[in-house]
Every structure is written in structure tokens, then in C-alpha cells.
Amino acid sequence: MMSALTPMLAWTFTQEIPIPPEVNALLVEGEAPVCSYKTIRDTATITTKRIIIADAQGLSGKKVEVYTIPFKSIVMYSTENAGGIFDINAELELWTRAGHFKINLAKGIDIRKIDRIIASYIL
């Protein structure tokens, strides 16, 4: 039963960045980008409909896998802010119909901003 508590996939957002122009090619009608973050190897963008995470693959990083977590698939989520000097990461956990996802947020990223964005589109 413990494996059910283990995240299916996990990412780390390291800093907020301007929205990359290549995100526009992924958007559907009526969808708009809200904010973007640098990840370890690529970027993540939160839109009005989903979270899009581009994950560079291989040694060269030329192959990119794109993950989409639609807001309509989120059944529950939790946020945890960084608690103090020794707790440097905030965390966002998403429970969806497809599984459990965890996003670590580096110091300086506003977890409450992300909390408000998600809440405004799923509630």
C-alpha cells in the first residue's frame, strides 16, 4: 500500500521565467499562458487550462517529452510552503485521475501564487 503514496512523477521548478514563445504552438483555442518556470532541464508553463511541462531527454537534450496535466483531471491538490531556514523547497502535490504528481519549488517561487492560479481554474 505504501507504493500508492509514492509520486508517479516529480519535477523541480527552480525560478520563474518569461513565458517561452514555443509554448504558443501547444495552446488550444481559448487557452492562454499565465506563468512559466525553469525546471532542471527545460521549462514548465501554467496556462488557463493545464500545466505543461517540457522535459529534455538524452545527453544532448534535443529530444523533448511534453507532459500535460489538465486542470479538469485534478481531483485534489496540496501545497506546502517552505517552513524556515533549513526547509528550502515548497511543494505542490496533485492527485489526478492519471496518478499522483509532485512539484518541488525552489526558494523564492511564490507557492501561494500557484495555489491561487490552480484554485481559480479547478474550483
Backbone torsions as a table, in degrees:
resi	resn	phi	psi	omega
1	MET	NA	-25.2	-179.0
2	MET	-62.1	-30.8	-179.0
3	SER	-63.3	-26.0	177.9
4	ALA	-65.8	-21.3	179.5
5	LEU	-90.2	-10.6	-179.6
6	THR	-80.3	129.8	-179.6
7	PRO	-59.9	140.7	177.5
8	MET	-70.2	-46.1	178.2
9	LEU	-138.2	149.5	178.7
10	ALA	-139.2	142.3	177.8
11	TRP	-133.2	163.4	174.9
12	THR	-125.7	123.9	173.8
13	PHE	-93.7	123.0	-173.4
14	THR	-97.5	-29.9	177.2
15	GLN	-166.0	152.6	176.1
16	GLU	-76.2	139.3	-177.3
17	ILE	-134.2	165.6	172.8
18	PRO	-62.4	152.1	-178.8
19	ILE	-67.3	122.9	-179.4
20	PRO	-66.6	137.5	-178.1
21	PRO	-59.7	-30.0	-177.5
22	GLU	-66.7	-15.4	177.5
23	VAL	-64.2	-32.9	-177.6
24	ASN	-56.4	-31.4	179.8
25	ALA	-69.2	-16.7	-177.9
26	LEU	-96.0	-12.8	-173.3
27	LEU	-77.8	146.4	176.0
28	VAL	-100.6	170.6	-179.9
29	GLU	-58.2	131.9	179.2
30	GLY	84.5	-0.1	179.8
31	GLU	-101.8	140.5	179.1
32	ALA	-136.3	143.1	175.8
33	PRO	-71.4	143.2	179.9
34	VAL	-107.9	-48.0	178.5
35	CYS	-160.4	160.6	-179.5
36	SER	-133.3	156.6	-178.8
37	TYR	-137.2	146.0	171.9
38	LYS	-76.7	135.6	172.6
39	THR	-107.9	-174.8	-179.2
40	ILE	-57.1	-46.1	-176.5
41	ARG	-117.7	-9.2	-176.7
42	ASP	-156.6	-134.3	-175.6
43	THR	-138.0	162.0	172.8
44	ALA	-133.3	140.4	178.6
45	THR	-128.9	132.8	173.3
46	ILE	-98.6	126.6	179.9
47	THR	-112.5	-173.6	177.6
48	THR	-75.7	-6.7	-177.4
49	LYS	-126.4	-17.2	-172.2
50	ARG	-168.3	175.6	170.2
51	ILE	-110.2	125.5	179.4
52	ILE	-111.5	122.8	179.8
53	ILE	-120.8	118.1	175.7
54	ALA	-93.5	128.9	-175.6
55	ASP	-126.4	107.4	179.1
56	ALA	-64.4	138.9	-177.3
57	GLN	-115.9	155.8	174.0
58	GLY	74.3	177.0	-177.3
59	LEU	-68.8	-38.1	-177.3
60	SER	-81.6	-22.9	-178.6
61	GLY	75.3	11.3	-178.5
62	LYS	-78.2	-27.6	176.8
63	LYS	-86.6	127.2	-176.6
64	VAL	-122.8	126.6	174.0
65	GLU	-99.0	132.4	-178.2
66	VAL	-111.4	123.1	176.8
67	TYR	-102.7	140.2	176.1
68	THR	-125.5	126.9	174.7
69	ILE	-115.3	98.2	-179.9
70	PRO	-66.9	138.4	177.9
71	PHE	-58.6	-33.0	-178.0
72	LYS	-67.7	-15.2	179.0
73	SER	-90.9	-9.5	-178.0
74	ILE	-78.4	121.3	179.4
75	VAL	-100.5	-21.1	177.4
76	MET	-162.4	150.8	173.5
77	TYR	-147.9	158.6	175.9
78	SER	-137.8	150.2	175.0
79	THR	-127.3	145.9	177.5
80	GLU	-136.4	119.5	179.4
81	ASN	-79.7	160.3	176.2
82	ALA	-64.7	130.5	-170.6
83	GLY	-87.3	-16.9	-177.6
84	GLY	172.3	-157.9	-174.3
85	ILE	-59.0	-42.9	-174.9
86	PHE	-90.7	-10.1	180.0
87	ASP	-103.4	96.2	-171.8
88	ILE	-90.8	-18.7	-177.7
89	ASN	-109.0	141.0	166.0
90	ALA	-93.6	163.0	-177.6
91	GLU	-135.3	144.0	172.6
92	LEU	-123.6	126.0	176.1
93	GLU	-118.6	136.4	-179.2
94	LEU	-122.6	129.8	172.5
95	TRP	-107.8	120.8	-177.1
96	THR	-125.0	174.4	175.5
97	ARG	-64.7	-21.6	-179.1
98	ALA	-91.8	-15.7	-178.8
99	GLY	148.4	-164.5	-173.5
100	HIS	-112.1	129.7	-178.4
101	PHE	-124.9	146.4	178.3
102	LYS	-128.6	134.0	177.3
103	ILE	-124.1	120.7	175.3
104	ASN	-90.7	138.3	-179.2
105	LEU	-118.0	121.9	-179.1
106	ALA	-65.0	160.8	178.6
107	LYS	-53.8	136.8	178.7
108	GLY	99.7	-15.7	177.0
109	ILE	-85.5	132.0	-175.8
110	ASP	-80.0	97.7	-179.5
111	ILE	-62.9	-34.8	-179.0
112	ARG	-68.3	-30.9	174.4
113	LYS	-61.7	-47.4	179.5
114	ILE	-64.8	-40.8	177.6
115	ASP	-56.5	-47.3	-179.6
116	ARG	-65.3	-40.2	-179.7
117	ILE	-62.6	-51.6	-179.1
118	ILE	-60.5	-47.5	-179.1
119	ALA	-59.2	-39.8	-176.9
120	SER	-66.5	-23.4	-178.7
121	TYR	-102.9	-16.7	-179.8
122	ILE	-108.2	-16.4	-178.4
123	LEU	-92.8	NA	NA
